[in-house]
Amino acid sequence: MKPIADVSIIVPNYNNGKYLGDFIQSVADSSMLPKEVVIVNDGSTDESLSILKKYSGIPWLKVISFEENRGLTSALNAAIEIATGKYIMRADPDDKMHPGRILQQSEFMLKNPHIDVLGCNVKYFSDITGKTINQSNFPLNHHEIIKRYSKGEHGIQHPTAFLRGDIYRKYRYQKIFPGEDYELFARMAFDGLVFANLKEPLYFMRVHKGSSTSNLSLDVMTQTYQFRDGIYGTHTNRFRILRYYWHILFYRKYQTSIFFIPKYLFLLFSTICHPSKLFNRIFK
């Protein structure tokens, strides 16, 4: 028998049916199982619901189904509402869990009761080839993570978040979408909650045409900086927003390109738009 962590994994799903089997299997293959996995089927129009019914015999799997699509934040808040774990962990249904994620994040939080929000690094992999594209390089300590949020950037990768349940239940997601993850964690950072990241890549993010990784828009970036200005009382000029948008856009193109020359031209353009990212990767 595998040990069971007092952890609820909350998973919003909209039309990711073809990936659900891989995701659920990755949880089942974990060295430590969760108390429950709460999947909210947010009015999917694909085969998601029928696929989830095939796994109805799994004791730790709970499914909530909306008849109509209500949006990501509503799905997440509904999952938080019924989550019973001491800790609440995020995940997305088109990704996969590292077998040691639940164990390592649980142990870290138990040993470090002063930490409120924990993330980890991720490996991005191609939906087409299954091969690893690259690995994230998020800051590990609280000070550097908080600095990211104050600059309008992300300090942890949203689906790697592992929080104390009482904190998640207190804060919840705002109805405004997109940028809901930045808004939530920036609000927590501003309020003085303590953050950390594990260095290990304990999460595998699938890069495909329908993923948020592949579908960045200027509206998303603009909304994120509007959240930043509202929380921190700053004013972000348009050029800064555009520069960071171009940096992320070219980096996403670098991740998804299959041709060598365009791939590294995109990486070059991304670096030109935000050279400090390259500096941090080299020296950290």
C-alpha positions as CSV (number, residue, x, y, z in Angstrom):
1,M,0.0,0.0,0.0
2,K,1.3,3.4,-0.9
3,P,1.2,6.1,1.8
4,I,-1.5,8.8,1.5
5,A,-0.8,12.5,1.9
6,D,-3.4,14.8,3.4
7,V,-3.5,16.6,0.1
8,S,-6.4,17.6,-2.2
9,I,-5.4,18.1,-5.9
10,I,-7.7,20.6,-7.7
11,V,-7.9,20.3,-11.5
12,P,-10.1,22.4,-13.8
13,N,-10.9,20.7,-17.1
14,Y,-12.3,22.1,-20.2
15,N,-12.0,20.0,-23.4
16,N,-8.8,18.2,-22.4
17,G,-10.4,14.8,-22.6
18,K,-7.7,13.2,-24.7
19,Y,-5.1,14.0,-22.0
20,L,-7.1,13.0,-18.9
21,G,-6.0,9.4,-19.0
22,D,-2.3,10.4,-19.0
23,F,-2.9,12.8,-16.1
24,I,-4.8,10.4,-13.9
25,Q,-2.3,7.7,-14.5
26,S,0.6,10.0,-13.5
27,V,-1.2,10.6,-10.2
28,A,-1.7,6.9,-9.7
29,D,2.0,6.3,-10.4
30,S,3.0,8.7,-7.6
31,S,5.1,7.3,-4.8
32,M,2.7,8.9,-2.4
33,L,-1.0,9.2,-3.3
34,P,-3.2,12.2,-2.5
35,K,-6.2,12.1,-0.2
36,E,-8.3,13.2,-3.2
37,V,-8.2,14.6,-6.8
38,V,-11.0,17.0,-7.5
39,I,-11.6,17.4,-11.2
40,V,-14.1,20.0,-12.3
41,N,-15.4,19.3,-15.7
42,D,-16.3,22.8,-16.8
43,G,-19.0,22.2,-19.4
44,S,-16.7,20.4,-21.8
45,T,-18.0,19.7,-25.2
46,D,-15.6,16.8,-26.0
47,E,-15.5,13.3,-24.5
48,S,-14.2,14.5,-21.1
49,L,-17.2,13.4,-19.0
50,S,-17.4,9.9,-20.5
51,I,-13.7,9.5,-20.1
52,L,-13.9,10.5,-16.4
53,K,-16.7,8.0,-15.9
54,K,-14.3,5.2,-16.9
55,Y,-12.2,6.1,-13.8
56,S,-15.1,6.3,-11.4
57,G,-13.8,3.3,-9.5
58,I,-10.7,5.2,-8.2
59,P,-11.4,6.0,-4.6
60,W,-9.5,9.2,-4.5
61,L,-11.0,10.7,-7.6
62,K,-13.9,13.2,-7.3
63,V,-15.6,14.7,-10.3
64,I,-17.8,17.9,-10.4
65,S,-19.5,18.5,-13.6
66,F,-20.9,21.9,-14.8
67,E,-23.5,21.7,-17.6
68,E,-22.2,24.9,-19.1
69,N,-18.7,26.4,-19.2
70,R,-18.3,28.9,-16.3
71,G,-14.7,29.7,-16.7
72,L,-11.4,28.7,-15.1
73,T,-11.8,30.8,-11.9
74,S,-15.3,29.4,-11.2
75,A,-14.0,25.9,-11.7
76,L,-11.1,26.4,-9.4
77,N,-13.1,28.0,-6.6
78,A,-15.7,25.1,-6.9
79,A,-12.9,22.6,-6.4
80,I,-11.5,24.5,-3.4
81,E,-15.0,24.6,-1.9
82,I,-15.1,20.8,-1.6
83,A,-11.4,20.1,-1.1
84,T,-10.9,18.6,2.4
85,G,-7.1,18.2,2.5
86,K,-4.8,19.9,4.9
87,Y,-2.9,21.0,1.8
88,I,-4.3,21.9,-1.6
89,M,-2.2,21.3,-4.7
90,R,-2.8,22.6,-8.2
91,A,-2.5,20.7,-11.4
92,D,-3.8,20.9,-15.0
93,P,-5.4,17.9,-16.9
94,D,-3.2,18.2,-20.0
95,D,0.0,17.9,-17.9
96,K,1.6,15.1,-16.0
97,M,2.8,14.8,-12.4
98,H,6.3,13.7,-11.5
99,P,6.1,10.5,-9.3
100,G,7.8,12.2,-6.4
101,R,5.9,15.5,-6.5
102,I,3.3,14.8,-3.8
103,L,5.9,13.3,-1.5
104,Q,8.6,16.0,-1.9
105,Q,6.3,19.0,-1.6
106,S,4.4,17.4,1.4
107,E,7.6,16.7,3.2
108,F,9.0,20.2,2.6
109,M,5.8,21.8,3.9
110,L,5.8,19.6,7.0
111,K,9.5,20.5,7.7
112,N,9.0,24.2,7.0
113,P,5.7,25.3,8.7
114,H,6.5,28.9,8.1
115,I,6.1,28.5,4.3
116,D,2.6,29.2,3.0
117,V,3.0,28.8,-0.7
118,L,5.3,26.3,-2.4
119,G,6.0,25.7,-6.1
120,C,8.6,23.8,-8.0
121,N,10.4,23.9,-11.4
122,V,8.9,22.2,-14.4
123,K,9.9,20.4,-17.6
124,Y,8.1,21.5,-20.7
125,F,7.5,18.7,-23.2
126,S,6.2,18.5,-26.7
127,D,2.8,17.0,-27.3
128,I,4.0,15.9,-30.8
129,T,7.3,14.2,-29.9
130,G,6.9,13.7,-26.2
131,K,10.5,15.0,-25.8
132,T,11.5,17.6,-23.2
133,I,11.8,21.1,-24.7
134,N,13.4,22.8,-21.8
135,Q,13.2,23.4,-18.0
136,S,12.1,26.3,-16.0
137,N,14.4,28.3,-13.7
138,F,12.2,29.8,-11.0
139,P,13.8,31.5,-8.0
140,L,13.9,29.4,-4.9
141,N,13.8,31.8,-2.0
142,H,11.1,34.0,-0.7
143,H,12.8,37.4,-1.4
144,E,13.5,36.6,-5.1
145,I,10.0,35.2,-5.6
146,I,8.4,38.3,-4.0
147,K,10.5,40.5,-6.2
148,R,9.2,38.8,-9.3
149,Y,5.6,39.6,-8.3
150,S,6.3,43.2,-7.5
151,K,7.7,43.5,-11.0
152,G,4.6,42.1,-12.6
153,E,6.2,38.7,-13.3
154,H,5.4,35.2,-12.0
155,G,7.3,33.9,-9.0
156,I,5.9,30.3,-9.2
157,Q,4.4,28.3,-12.0
158,H,0.6,28.2,-11.3
159,P,0.0,24.4,-11.7
160,T,2.9,23.6,-9.3
161,A,1.4,25.5,-6.4
162,F,1.1,23.6,-3.1
163,L,-0.6,25.7,-0.4
164,R,-1.8,25.3,3.1
165,G,-5.5,24.6,2.6
166,D,-6.7,27.3,5.0
167,I,-4.9,29.9,3.0
168,Y,-6.3,28.7,-0.3
169,R,-9.8,28.7,1.1
170,K,-9.4,32.2,2.5
171,Y,-8.1,33.9,-0.7
172,R,-9.9,32.2,-3.6
173,Y,-9.7,33.3,-7.2
174,Q,-11.2,36.6,-8.5
175,K,-13.7,36.4,-11.3
176,I,-11.5,38.4,-13.6
177,F,-9.8,36.3,-16.2
178,P,-7.1,36.0,-17.6
179,G,-4.2,36.7,-15.2
180,E,-6.0,35.1,-12.3
181,D,-3.0,33.2,-11.1
182,Y,-0.8,36.3,-11.0
183,E,-3.5,38.3,-9.2
184,L,-4.0,35.6,-6.6
185,F,-0.3,35.1,-5.8
186,A,0.6,38.8,-6.0
187,R,-2.1,39.5,-3.5
188,M,-0.7,36.8,-1.2
189,A,2.8,38.2,-1.6
190,F,1.7,41.7,-0.9
191,D,-0.1,40.5,2.3
192,G,3.2,39.0,3.6
193,L,2.7,35.3,3.0
194,V,5.9,33.3,2.7
195,F,6.8,31.6,-0.6
196,A,9.4,29.0,-1.8
197,N,10.2,26.9,-4.8
198,L,11.8,23.5,-5.0
199,K,14.7,23.3,-7.4
200,E,13.7,19.9,-8.8
201,P,11.4,19.8,-11.8
202,L,8.5,17.9,-10.3
203,Y,5.9,18.7,-12.9
204,F,5.7,18.1,-16.6
205,M,3.9,20.8,-18.7
206,R,2.6,19.7,-22.1
207,V,3.1,22.2,-24.9
208,H,0.4,21.9,-27.5
209,K,-1.8,24.2,-29.7
210,G,-4.6,24.5,-27.1
211,S,-2.4,25.1,-24.1
212,S,-2.0,28.5,-22.3
213,T,1.7,28.0,-22.9
214,S,1.1,28.4,-26.6
215,N,-1.6,31.0,-26.6
216,L,-0.3,34.2,-25.1
217,S,-2.1,37.4,-26.0
218,L,-1.3,41.0,-25.4
219,D,-4.6,41.3,-23.5
220,V,-3.4,38.7,-21.0
221,M,-0.1,40.6,-20.4
222,T,-1.9,43.9,-20.1
223,Q,-4.4,42.5,-17.6
224,T,-1.5,41.1,-15.5
225,Y,0.2,44.5,-15.3
226,Q,-3.1,46.1,-14.4
227,F,-3.4,43.7,-11.5
228,R,0.2,44.6,-10.6
229,D,-0.5,48.3,-10.6
230,G,-3.7,47.8,-8.6
231,I,-2.0,45.7,-5.9
232,Y,1.3,47.5,-5.6
233,G,0.2,51.0,-6.4
234,T,2.6,51.3,-9.4
235,H,2.2,52.6,-12.9
236,T,3.4,50.4,-15.8
237,N,4.0,52.1,-19.1
238,R,3.0,50.6,-22.4
239,F,6.5,50.0,-23.7
240,R,7.4,47.8,-20.7
241,I,4.2,45.8,-21.2
242,L,5.0,45.3,-24.9
243,R,8.7,44.5,-24.2
244,Y,7.8,41.7,-21.7
245,Y,5.0,40.5,-24.0
246,W,7.5,40.2,-26.9
247,H,10.0,38.4,-24.6
248,I,7.4,35.8,-23.6
249,L,5.9,35.5,-27.2
250,F,9.3,34.8,-28.7
251,Y,10.2,32.4,-25.9
252,R,7.0,30.4,-26.6
253,K,7.9,30.3,-30.3
254,Y,11.3,29.0,-29.3
255,Q,9.6,26.3,-27.3
256,T,7.2,25.2,-30.1
257,S,9.4,25.6,-33.2
258,I,10.7,22.3,-34.7
259,F,13.2,23.9,-37.0
260,F,16.7,24.6,-35.7
261,I,17.4,28.0,-37.2
262,P,14.0,29.7,-36.5
263,K,14.0,28.1,-33.0
264,Y,17.2,29.8,-31.9
265,L,16.4,33.0,-33.7
266,F,13.3,33.2,-31.5
267,L,15.4,32.6,-28.4
268,L,17.8,35.4,-29.5
269,F,14.8,37.8,-30.0
270,S,13.4,36.8,-26.6
271,T,16.8,37.4,-24.9
272,I,17.1,40.8,-26.5
273,C,13.7,41.8,-25.2
274,H,14.6,40.7,-21.6
275,P,18.4,40.1,-21.2
276,S,18.2,39.7,-17.5
277,K,16.4,36.4,-17.9
278,L,19.5,35.0,-19.7
279,F,21.8,36.5,-17.0
280,N,19.8,34.8,-14.2
281,R,19.8,31.4,-16.0
282,I,23.5,31.5,-16.5
283,F,24.6,32.7,-13.1
284,K,21.9,31.0,-11.0
